[in-house]
Amino acid sequence: MKKLIYVSLLFFTSIEVFGQQLFFEAYSAYNLTAYDNELYPDSKGYFPLGFKIAGGHQYVQAGIDYRQHLTDPEFEITSNPLLYRRHTFKETYYGAFIRGNVSSLPAYRFGLIMSAGMGYYKPTLNVFDAKDATDPIETLEYDKKLGYNFYIGVSAPIYAQLHWEIGYQYNLIDRQGLPEKNLPGYAANYHMIHVGLSGNFVFGNTEKRCRQVISSRRRR
């Protein structure tokens, strides 16, 4: 974890030194599980909260992403009808991404967003023994696993360089098994319908070019 943080900070700092655009975003999403596991056959919805920061060229930026759950996916285990169990999963994600914005002026206008990221997904399993139970009878900490995500969406200005963004992201993660608990490993993939609020700031020569384009079109 420390190595990832150090490398990300070094990479991000170098991008900021030579880049001429900054991007900040706070976002949430509607997530839908697509687990490849017989214990969790149904897709369950839940909501996360995350933050992104990136910098670089006005059309391409690199940055870091962090998110946690606001709510958790819940699964009732029906494999043993005589023993009720309910599983919920919390997850922390932290990683890096590359973001592209296809637009005439990305910081000021509508754009098509494409992004690819990788990072560590760290889940926690809480086990409950009753439908209305609020305290788990068992909590299992999984080791963090490296996973990948791919995103496509659109961004549009609300006011000046403040934008809203909506898009779709698919997350690819392999979750380890816990043999001592008779829990197999599986693909813990999930879908995200992403909604965010972002600030897009340009400076240096990029800002000058943007101002010139905006001024020339206003005069027309």
Secondary structure, DSSP 8 states (H G I E B T S, - for coil): -HHHHHHHHHHHHHHHHH--EEEEEEEEEEEEEEE--TT--S--EE-EEEEEEEEESSSEEEEEEEEEESS--EEEE-S-TTS-EEEEEEEEEEEEEEEEEESSSTTTS-EEEEEEEEEEEEEEEEEESSTT--S-SEEEE---EEEEEEEEEEEEEEETTEEEEEEEEEEE-EE--BGGGTB--EEEEEEEEEEEEEEEEE-HHHHHHHHHHHHHHHH-
